[in-house]
Amino acid sequence: MRSNKATAGTIVLAAICLVLSGCSRPGDSSSSDKPLIGVSVRFIAGNSWLSTLAKGAVTTAKAEGYRVETADAQGDASTQIQQMKTFINKGAKAIIIEPVGDRNVAAGIEAAKKAGVPVVVVNDRVTPELAKEVACNVYDNGYETAKQVGARAAAVAAAKLGKSKPIKLYIQALFPQELVTEQRETGFMKGWNDYFAAHPGYKTVRVPNNYGEALPDKTLDAMRNVVSANPDINVIFNQTDVVMGSVTEALRAANLMSSTGSSKVIIAGFDGGMDVIKGMATQKDNPIVASGLNQPAKQSGYAVQEAIAAIKGKSTGECKGSPATRVLPPQIVTPENASKFVNDKLQFAGSL
C-alpha cells in the first residue's frame, strides 16, 4: 500500500507541475539557475482555491526572478514535513507552506529553522507558538470577514423568515478543531448574534456542524445527512465556495432548491468563488446572499514577497508584530455589489 501511494503521489505531482509550470526539469538551465522557493500546499489536486494559491506563487516568483517548485501534501502532515526537508536538501532559499494542521508540521518548521531557511505560512494558520518561529504569517482576516457575512445573512433571514418560527441555522464547516474553521465560525456567529441583539424577537436554533474538509464528495455526504435529518433547515453558512456545488446539489435532492436556483434556504458563503459571484450578480432570486473574500492569488503573492524579503534579510514593511503577520483586510461580496467583482479571467473574486 505504501509503494502504491507513493507512485500515485508522484503521478499527481507530475501532473500538477505541468499545470502550474512551476517545477524545474532536468537540463532546464534557464530555470534551475534561478534561486528556488519551495511551496508545499495541503491539497492542490481537487481543490480549485488551493490550486489558484499555488499558481499565484509561481507567477509572482517568476516575475521577481525566482523559480518555484510546488508540492501537493495530499492532506498528510508527514508528507508535508518530508516535502519541506526535500526542499532544504535541494537548496531552497525559502519555503512557503499552506499547512496541514496547525500543530502537525512543527518538525518541518524546526528542520527549516536549523538549516537557516526561512518559512512563510500562508492561508491556514499554525499555533501562536509555531507562528513565532516563521518569517511571516500571511492570511485573510477570516474572523472580521465572516463577521460581516454573518451580519448580512442575519439581516436577510430576519427580513425573509420573520419571527413566527425559529431560524434553523447550519454551518457546513471545513476541518474540526482547526483555526481557520474556528475563526470563520466564531466571526460568522458574532455578526449573526450582534444583529439579533440589536433586533430582538427572533430565535435561532443551531444544527450541529458537519465537516467536509473542502472536498466536494465529503461535503455532499455531510450535506445529505444534515438535510435528511433537518428538512426544515433554512439558513446555511458554507465555509468555502469551493464546494458550493455540493451544497446546492444536496438541497435540490431534498427539494429545498429548484433546478432554476430558487430556494427555501438562505445561503452564505466564503472564498468569493467566481461562479458564486456571477450567480449573485445575474440571478434575481439567487439564494446566496454574501461571500467573504480571501483572494488566494493575492495571498500567495504576498507570501512570495515576504519569502524574498526574508531571503534578502530585509522587510517589506507589511509583515508586523509578534507573531509577524500580514493580513488582508475584510471584504464581502453581496448581490448589490457583485457585478463589480465579475471577471472571467479569475476563479475567485479579487485575486489580482
Secondary structure, DSSP 8 states (H G I E B T S, - for coil): -HHHHHHHHHHHHHHHHHHHT-S--TT-HHHHTS-EEEEEES--TT-HHHHHHHHHHHHHHHHTT-EEEEEE-TT-HHHHHHHHHHHHHTT-SEEEEE-SSSSTTHHHHHHHHHHT--EEEESS---HHHHTTSSEEEEE-HHHHHHHHHHHHHHHHHHHH-SSS-EEEEEEESSTT-HHHHHHHHHHHHHHHHHHHHS-S--EEEEEEEE-TT-HHHHHHHHHHHHHH-TT--EEEES-GGGHHHHHHHHHHTTSB-TTS-BSSEEEEES-BHHHHHHHHH-TT-SEEEEE---HHHHHHHHHHHHHHHHHT---S-SBTTTTEEEE---EE-TTTGGGG--TT-SBTT--
